[in-house]
């Protein structure tokens, strides 16, 4: 049960990537831009976490579902995986919402005879 959280994160990340692949939202729309955004976003949040740890704000909780592997003091293995998932999930939701809202606006303008 020690790696349950990590496994759940990886499965969730896989599901987000499947949605992305199906609708060509992020990585499958523009892979280079997606990689840059993902790396920069994940690095930003990792720096944020390290600053919080150094400032005594963030602490690693003890959980039986966590792997127990620590990359640095107070930084469990699951944290970078979670941050990666967070960035990918955010971008898939953002690009999906943008597409839905754009198509909705196009349909409304077409119905109104504006074009």
Buried (B, 14 or more C-beta within 10 A) or exposed (E): EEBEBBBBBBEBBEEBBEBBEEBEBBBEEBEEEBEEBBEEBBEEBBEEBBEEBEEEEBEBEEBEEBBEEEEEEBBBBBBBBBBBBBBBBBBBBEBBEEBEEEEEEEEEEEEEEEE
